[in-house]
Amino acid sequence: MWRRLKCWGEAGVWECIWRAALAALDRHGKLDWSIAFLDGSFVPAKKGGEKVGLTRKGKGTKWMVVVDGNGLPLGFHLDSANKAEVKLAERTLDTVGVPRPRGRPKCRPDKLVADRAYDSGGFRAALRRRGIRMCIPPKRRPKNWRAKRGRPVVARKADYRLRFTVERSFAWLGNFRRLLIRWEHHHYIYQGFFTLGLALVCLKRLIPAASSRQQQTLVTNRRSTGGVGWL
């Protein structure tokens, strides 16, 4: 079992399944590219291992996830828990890529929403280079702090209030108990389980979409044949 899991993880089987599910959701119009959300989460690692960092909470691994407006995972990155989330943000965005029937994969949402931890001049400049609008509130400053010259940072409250979407996605992943505590020493094994969890989240949304489309096609065929079905 573990040998097959290792081989499938190294071959990228789980990632192919996840990206194929995303491509199918995109064809059904179930991905919301108008807005995306970025956030990180901490997972304890009891036995240590690769990409495990020491923090105040203990040893652990950090989840970095980008989700669309519906909470479906578009990209992810796993790393040591002692690294700052803003330093891992660009790597996480680089993993976004949904295959399409023609042309290049879709890699860029229209807008990205994140919390104050991502208020960085370098990260904001990276989003501008990518052509992504941002909703990142500025960090709280001391009263005697003087703002720099230039355009003031503004974050729309209506967009920021929707940040619960990524927290809900973390709750969906938390339903897989295997992911809540990392027991694997090797990083590729835990990443394989994590990618499988992402694929299952997408497949649960895909199955109702596909079944509803089949029902619509069946109703259309029955109407065109005068209500007489095929025997």
N, C-alpha and C positions, 0 to 999 in steps of 0.2 A: 504493500500500500504506500509506504513512505517513498519507495523508489519511484513509483508512478507519479506520486505527487511532486517529487523533485523534478522528474523529467517534464511533466506538464507545465510546471512553473517556469522552468528554464526555457521551454519552447514557447511560452506566452499563450497557452491554451485558454486560461481563465480570462486574460485580457482580451483575447479575440472574441470570446463569448460576450463579454461585457460591451465591447464596442459594437458588435453586431446587434445587440439589443438596443443600444443607443441609436444606431442607424435606422432600425425598424421603427423606433418611436419617432424619430425625425420625419420619416416618410408618412407616418400617420398624423403628423402635426401635433404631437404630444410634448414636444420640447419647446419651452418658452425662452427664446434667445433675447428677448427685450430687456431682461434683467437677470443678473447672476449674483450669487452670494459666496463669500470666501470666509472661512474660519478654521480654527484648529481645536484639537481636543487631546487630552492626556489619557494614556492607557498605561497602567502599571505593568512592569515586566518583572516577575518574581525571580526568574533564574538568570537575568542578565542576558547578554549576547550581543549580536551585531546590531548597530544603530540603536543602542540603549544608552540614555543619558541620565545623570544624577541631578535631581532637582529637590526642592523643599518637600515635595510630595513623595519623594523616593525615586527609585529607578523606574524608568518608563520609556515609552515610545510616543511620538507625537503624530496624530492624524492631521493632515492638511487636505481639505476637501473643497472643491468648487461645485456648486449645484446651480441648476437653472431656476427659473421662476416658480416651477412646480416642485422643487426639492429633489429632482433627479440628479445623481452625481455625474458631472461632466468630466472631472479630472481629480486626481488625488496624488499625494506624495507622503511617504512615510519616512520619518527621520528621527534622530535622537531628540529626546524631550528637553534637553538643555539648550537647544538652539532657539533663537528668537523667531517668532512666527513671521515677522516682516521680512526676515532674511530668506525664508522659504517660500514666500508668496510667488515670486516670479517662476520658480521651479514648478510650483503647482499649476500655474497658468500654462506652462509649456506642455503639460500633459493633456490639455483639452484638445481633442481632435475627433470629430464625429464624421465617419465616412459618408460620402454622398454618391449617388449613381454617376454623376458627371462632375468633373472638376476636382478641386482640392477639398480636403476635409474642412468642415466648419470648425474654426478654432477661436472665434472671437464673439463674445456677447456684446450687446449694445452698451450695457451699463453694469458696473460692479459695485456692490455694497459690502462694506466691511466696517469693523468697529475702530475705536480710537488707536488700538495697538498697531494699526497699519498706516498711521499718519506719519509718513516719511516722504521727504522731498524726492529721494531717489525712486521710490515706488510709484509716486505720482507721475514722475517723468516717464517711467517705463510704461505706465498705462496710456499716457498721451502718445507715446511712440506707437503703441499698438492700436491706437484709435478707439480706445474704450473710455467712455465717460465714467465718472466715479462719484460715489456717495460715501465719503469717509469723513466723519466729524473730526475737527482738530482736537489735539490733546488739551487738557486743562492746564493753563499756565498760571504762574503767580500774578498777583495784582500789579506788581511793578514791572512786568514783562512787556517789552515794546515789540509790537508786530513789525515784521520786515516789510519793506516796500514791495508793492506788486498787488496783484488781484487777491482779494480776501478769499479764504477758503469757506465755501458754503456747502452744506449738506441738507438735502431736502428731508424734512421730518417724515413725510409720507412714504418715501422709499426706505428710510432707516427703520421705520416701524415694522417693515416686512422682514426684518432680519431673523425673526423666529423661524423662517423657512429652513435655514441651514441647521438650526438647533433641532428642528423636527427630523431632519435627515439623520443627524447623529442618533436620535432616539430610534429611528428605523434600524440603523446598524447595531444599536444596542440590543435589539431583539435576538441577535445571534450571539449567544453567550460565549462562543469560542473567541470572539473578538474583544470582549470586555477586559480580559486579563491575558497578557501575552505569556505563554509558557514555552514558546519555541525559542531555541537558541539561535537558529539560523534565520536570517532576515527573509530570505526568499520563501520560506515555508509560511511565515506569518503573512507576508504580502500576498501569497497565493490564496490563503483563507480570506483576506480582506477583499481581494478582487472578486472572489466568488460571492461574497456578501453584496458587493455593488451590483454584480450581475443579477442576483436574485431580486434585489430591490427594483431594478429596471424591468425584469421579466414579469413581476407581479403587476406592474402598470401596463405592460405590453399585452398580456393575455386578454384582459377585458377590452382593450382597444381593437385587437384583431378580431375578437368574437363579435363585437358590435358592428364592425365593418362587414363581416360576412353576413350578418343578419340583414343589414341594409341592402347588400347585393342580392340576397335571396328574395327580399320583398320586391325589389325592382324587377327581378326576373319573373316573379309571379304576376306582377301587374302587366308586364309586357306580353305574357302568354295568356292573359285573360283569367288569371286565377287558377289555371290548370298546371299542376306540378309535373315534373318528369317522373316516370315510373321506372 
